[in-house]
């Protein structure tokens, strides 16, 4: 009897975690993400200088200069400090974009999949239509209309990225709503929204979480690309893409300015990709055979 | 076959109309008075009366659908207006730049396919070997690396330090094909690398999926050589999902080209688009977006049609 009750407690997520733990790359990714968040939270303590502190007598100092382990930039600002503060921007961008796009996509996908009919047709026409645009160009277009800023860049990416969630959740809901537990919930008088978000959504959550993890990686990458083009964060901020944009003009004289911010982007994106891949394998062990 | 192509062409019409509506609406969605936007920054001191006059003259007082119809009719005749910044004809300026962008994106695609198919196939055939491991970690790095960073690094190493390749520009065909190819190497490799990474992962998983099918076991049981089984039986079937993705990947290549062209001063549409966004040159932005989307729709059409060749089971009726 004891055995049985203990087995009941083993939820899907405990199994997933057990499989996830065995994936070395995924654990490395998770470790990096935790470290990055700690850096972002304690940036004020960790950074040797404020990110915007200029020192005009010490411009373009190469890496290894005493007091500036990664050197200084064209205004004599400490590169390491700027990279540390940059984690705040990039992690925020990743989370905000994914939060917005998944909120829109999951809601619309759920409505389309659950209700079907004309609601479904309208939503899926919009989705199909957005797929007809090259995504990055659509994002650039939206920023071009709204005007360049980090906020508009995040909004543009969210408006572009929700379609993936919508398609996925709709597909899951179409399959799930035929199951008996939905009929049971309906029989006891649960409302449509209750069935969608309390009964169906938890069962469709796996792929959504994988997509969110990979989505953070993609959002950080795209947002830094927009900032690099001068369509996102402005050049004074410590955003990694904007730093690369400023650094590209000094490629010959100060190559470190175009090196370290890119490395920071890659490590961050790689960590989220590791975790996303690990989650996918952990959630669907059949693929791993 | 012809019937399928015609039907697929007809299906593209609503998409194209939708794209044209979005592009048309850009002027009206941008914050600020459309008249002031179309005037650009040249005329600061303009009287409200003059604005009203221009609004009437340019037809901004007409109902939106009348304006759209007029815009669409002009667009179909290749009249997309004039650049606010240079006064040049938008359509002509952009069309001149299409070949450069196509040259870059198609070479990047060739680079991507040339890397990803062999690596993906080897990774799948020798699953869990050292090759597989190296290939997959390399692919993950490629997916996670910002293309503009790779571009800057390779520009630093191969043109500034080693001096092997030119850093910017495209050269001209009159200087010989070799010059253009030299200019093309860095941009197409940095742009193609990200796509190579993605396609490698897909090739591997698609091949692994096909290897599990019964007909592969049959082919092996017949005593066919491994080569024949891999290339004739497995690869052709594994290619179907890969071709789909190559079509959609063309969209990200066009998006990536915007970045790559800006870095390498490649005289294509992408660089033009960014320059016109920085100048807030709205007709030029509209033209670039419209033509890039048009190219994307066309490429997907070609991909769809090529399916029927790859997989005769697909008939679409």
Interface residues (C-beta under 8 A of the other chain):
Chain A: X129 X132 X133 X134 X135 X136 X137 X140 X141 X143 X144 X145 X146 X147 X148 X217 X221 X224 X225 X228 X229 X230 X231 X241 X244 X247 X248 X251 X252 X255 X258 X259 X261 X262 X263 X265 X266 X269 X270 X273 X274 X277
Chain B: X15 X18 X19 X22 X26 X29 X30 X31 X140 X141 X143 X144 X145 X146 X147 X148 X149 X152 X153 X155 X156 X160 X250 X251 X252 X254 X255 X256 X258 X259 X262 X263 X273 X274 X277 X278 X285 X289 X292 X293 X296 X297 X300
